[in-house]
């Protein structure tokens, strides 16, 4: 999903609604932050990992930038 698609989806909702993200083992947490990160695409093959990975060092290779909500 691109930012413009997310904006389009969110514009119909009450701006005072809470934004939540999945918890570690279950349940949900309130999103606390959103920011731009660099990611490697499709680098995780195990089903229990997300498909992509955030790169944390400037020297790490990356495929694109994304908005990370956590």
C-alpha positions, 0 to 999 in steps of 0.5 A, spaced: 500 500 500 502 506 498 501 513 502 496 516 497 492 509 498 492 509 505 490 517 505 484 515 501 482 509 505 483 513 512 479 520 509 472 517 511 474 515 518 473 520 524 480 523 525 479 522 533 479 514 532 485 510 535 490 507 530 492 500 533 497 495 531 498 487 532 501 485 539 507 480 539 503 474 541 496 476 540 492 482 542 493 489 539 497 496 541 496 503 540 500 505 534 506 510 537 510 512 532 510 513 524 516 515 520 520 513 514 525 507 513 529 504 508 527 496 507 529 490 503 524 487 500 522 480 500 528 478 504 525 473 509 523 466 507 520 463 514 513 464 514 513 467 522 517 473 519 514 479 515 516 478 508 521 485 508 526 487 513 528 494 515 535 496 514 538 500 520 545 502 518 546 507 513 551 502 509 546 496 509 543 495 502 536 497 501 530 496 495 526 502 497 523 507 503 517 506 506 513 509 512 513 504 518 507 505 523 509 502 530 
